[in-house]
Amino acid sequence: MTAAIDRVADLYFAIDVDSGEILDANPAAGAALGVARDALIGIELGGFVPNDDAAQGPWWTALDALAEG
């Protein structure tokens, strides 16, 4: 399955909804965040949320929607 995900141009993250830890990602996700794909594994996705209060709202809204979907 990983080989198929690696070929997808869209960002892909597999996230533990309880901890927020990134379990898997594709190269496009790493490129978008400026981090090697392998370096993303085990990191909490919330670490990429901006510290700016105005920017946090949309991030958390999108993450909540993804987790519930």
Contacts in CASP RR format, 6 or more apart in sequence:
PFRMAT RR
TARGET T0000
AUTHOR 0000-0000-0000
METHOD contacts of the structure
MODEL  1
MTAAIDRVADLYFAIDVDSGEILDANPAAGAALGVARDALIGIELGGFVP
NDDAAQGPWWTALDALAEG
2 24 0 8 1.000
5 12 0 8 1.000
5 24 0 8 1.000
5 26 0 8 1.000
6 26 0 8 1.000
6 27 0 8 1.000
8 26 0 8 1.000
8 28 0 8 1.000
9 28 0 8 1.000
10 28 0 8 1.000
11 25 0 8 1.000
11 26 0 8 1.000
11 28 0 8 1.000
11 29 0 8 1.000
11 30 0 8 1.000
11 32 0 8 1.000
12 24 0 8 1.000
12 25 0 8 1.000
12 26 0 8 1.000
12 28 0 8 1.000
12 29 0 8 1.000
13 22 0 8 1.000
13 24 0 8 1.000
13 25 0 8 1.000
13 29 0 8 1.000
13 40 0 8 1.000
13 45 0 8 1.000
14 22 0 8 1.000
14 23 0 8 1.000
14 24 0 8 1.000
14 25 0 8 1.000
15 21 0 8 1.000
15 22 0 8 1.000
15 23 0 8 1.000
15 45 0 8 1.000
15 66 0 8 1.000
15 67 0 8 1.000
16 23 0 8 1.000
17 67 0 8 1.000
19 44 0 8 1.000
20 44 0 8 1.000
20 45 0 8 1.000
20 46 0 8 1.000
21 42 0 8 1.000
21 43 0 8 1.000
21 44 0 8 1.000
21 45 0 8 1.000
22 40 0 8 1.000
22 41 0 8 1.000
22 42 0 8 1.000
22 43 0 8 1.000
22 44 0 8 1.000
22 45 0 8 1.000
23 41 0 8 1.000
23 42 0 8 1.000
24 41 0 8 1.000
25 37 0 8 1.000
25 40 0 8 1.000
25 41 0 8 1.000
26 37 0 8 1.000
27 37 0 8 1.000
29 37 0 8 1.000
29 40 0 8 1.000
30 36 0 8 1.000
30 37 0 8 1.000
30 40 0 8 1.000
33 40 0 8 1.000
33 48 0 8 1.000
45 63 0 8 1.000
46 59 0 8 1.000
46 63 0 8 1.000
49 55 0 8 1.000
49 56 0 8 1.000
49 59 0 8 1.000
49 60 0 8 1.000
49 63 0 8 1.000
50 56 0 8 1.000
50 59 0 8 1.000
END
